[in-house]
Amino acid sequence: MNSQGSVLTRGLTARHIRFMALGSAIGTGLFYGSSSAIQKAGPAVLLAYIIAGAAVFMVMRALGELAVRHPVSGSFGQYASRYLGPLAGFITGWTYVFEMAIVAIADVTAFSIYMGFWFQDVPRWIWVLAIIFFLAAINLLSVKVFGELEFWFSLIKVSAIIAMIAGGAAIIVFGFQMEGAQAVSGLGNLVNNDGFMPNGWVGLLAAFAVVMFAFGGIETIGVTAGEAKDPGKSIPAAVNTVPVRILLFYVLTLGVLMSLIPWNEITGETSPFVQIFDSLGIPLAAHILNAVVITAALSAINSDIFGAGRVLFGLSAQGHAPAAFGRISKRGVPWMTVLLMTAVLLVGVVLNATIPEDVFLLIASIATFATVWVWIMILASHVAMKREIARNALAPSAFPVPLWPLASILTALFMAGVIVLLGVYADTRVALYVGALWLVLLTLAFKLGVRGKGKERAVLVDESPSAAGATDSTEQTRSTPVSSSR
């Protein structure tokens, strides 16, 4: 390992970035967590995904405008430090690392559940342990190899989703009914069992905790900016297409699933995809889908490790994390951050060995708090940047958000509402307690442990085309160094 290196390789293409974001956000939340959201809201969960998807798209546009102007590996942690202050940057960066760690534990938990479909007598923690070491090895390779693997992981699950939508739609339209099937398929399943909104508005609001968790990870697009070959083109392309695709995948997929089988028959004991096609009696379909959801979990964990590692690298460059996390291998990978994430994921082994039946919802609700908090900080950083641009008459952004400022204000209010909802419902209230304690601990850690340049605002280079390479401050940049071979 090259302990002196501090340069990340810009080896990610637009194709890599698009599929990495899909890989992180289309995973456990859809293939496993959606069953919990369906149980809470019934078919009305489709409304929750539409509303949440629109809000997430606005967050991504805000992040996209920031990332095109300042393509750095620390991403929103450094943006918060630059525009909101060093404490905000410290809290945002470490909360994202916390989010990715918690989400990764949820993903490995789901992976162990999927493996239980085939190997019911094998303890879950064994599968968790095996997959952690496999993916840690992958993440120690070059970023280009990582990007290619993530591309194929994501391609498999996206193709499977499209095939599932097409196959499910054919069953509904043509009235196919397999011999021995227990479910009667049809669009009537969306309204026949106590109506479209069987649990009322209370159930719909309760579903938002799981729904927001499902979209968590899409902000990985911003993290990739520091290693993108051409962030001015690849980031806007990813931001404009991926959120819409994810929203369509979630809404169409769950709409088809709940048409194939009544929503109240989805148990959550395994992936709802596997359960539904198994109940329809289609030969081998459940086994094929189980292989697909396993691939999806691997893809999501892979992206989790990548995202947390790169933000830790950025925190190290700011003086907000130990300098060891800034060490780069000869392949251009921040290897210490990979080792830390591997150690954190070993917690998942303990959790799956001790409380396997209760761990997923607990982890998902805590991850939702961390995810939404990071999104709120992205929005706040973006607002501060727009104000500075206007105040100092700076060059306009190359990738501005639409409907400014109304859409951004409404999105911020929605995100704050989700935080409040976590405290309203008993089964997610612990997430609010954990989240509040986490923020307090981070504030104390900053006050007591951060010294020197860590107390200063980040100074970032403005790389937007309209800025012609100008810096955003009178000071010389101290942002994360990047390779000149773009």
QUIGI-V55025 format. One line per field, one symbol per residue. ss: DSSP state (~ for helix, > for strand, _ for the rest). psi: psi as a letter, one per 20 degrees, with the letter a starting at -180 (. if undefined). burial: I if it has 9 or more other ideal C-beta (glycine too) atoms within 8 Angstrom, else O. Layout:
ss->???
psi->???
burial->???
//
This chain:
ss->____>__>___>_~~~~~~~~~~~~__~~~~__~~~~~~~~~~~~~~~~~~~~~~~~~~~~~~~~~~~~______~~~~~~~~~_~~~~~~~~~~~~~~~~~~~~~~~~~~~~~~~_______~~~~~~~~~~~~~~~~___~~~~~~~~~~~~~~~~~~~~~~~~~~~~~~~~____________~~~~_________~~~~~~~~~~~~~~~~____~~~~~~~~>__~~~~~~~~~~~~~~~~~~~~~~~~~~~~~~__~~~______~~~~~~~~_____~~~~~~~~~~~~~~~~~~~~~~~~~~~~~~~~~~____~~~~_>______~~~~~~~~~~~~~~~~~~~~____~~~~~~~~~~~~~~~~~~~~~~~~~~~~~~~~~______________~~~~~~~~~~~~~~~~~~~____~~~~~~~~~~~~~~~~~~~~~__~~~~_____>___~~~___>__________>____
psi->qniiqjpqpnjprhgggghggghhhnchhghghhhghghgibhihhgghgghhgghghghhghggghhhnnqhichghghgghiqhggggggghhgggghgghhghghghghgghihhmhipqhhghggghghghgggiirqhggghgghghghhghghhgghggggghggggikqoqpiqhqoqqhhiiihnkrhmhjahghghhihghghhhipihihghhihijphmhhghghggghhgggggggggggghgggihhqphjiohjhaphgggghhhijppighhghhhghggggggggghgggggghhhghhghijjqqhhijpprijkpnhhhghghggghhhhggghhglhhihghggghghgggghgghghgggggghghghgghjlrpqqimqqqkpighhghgghgghhggghhihphiihhhggggggghgghgghghhiprciiiqqqoqpojqhiikjqrjriqqqkrpqqqim.
burial->OOOOIOIIIIIIIIOIIIIIIIIIIIIIIIIIIIIIIIIIIIIIIIIIIIIIIIIIIIIIIIIIIIIIIIIIIIIIIIIIIIIIOIOIIIIIIIIIIIIIIIIIIIIIIIIIIIIIIOOOOIOIIOIIIOIIIOIIOIIIIIIIIIIIIIIOIIIIIIOIIOOIIOOIIIIIOOOOOOOOIOIOIOOOIIOOIOOOIIIOOOIIIIIIIIIIIIIIIIIIIIIIIIIIOOIIOIIIIIIOIIIIIIIOIIIIIIIIIIIIIIIIOIOIOIIIIIIIIIIIIOOOIIOIIIOIIIIIIIIIIIIIIIIIIIIIIIIIIIIIIOOOIIIIIOIIIIIIIIIIIIOIIIOIIIIIIOOIOOIIIIIIIIIIIIIIIIIIIIIIIIIIIIOIIOOOOIIOIIIOIOOIOOIIOOIIOIIIOIIOIIIOIOOIIIIIOIIOOIIOOIIOIIOOOIOOOIOOOIIIIIIIOOIOOOIIOOOOIOIIOIIOOO
//
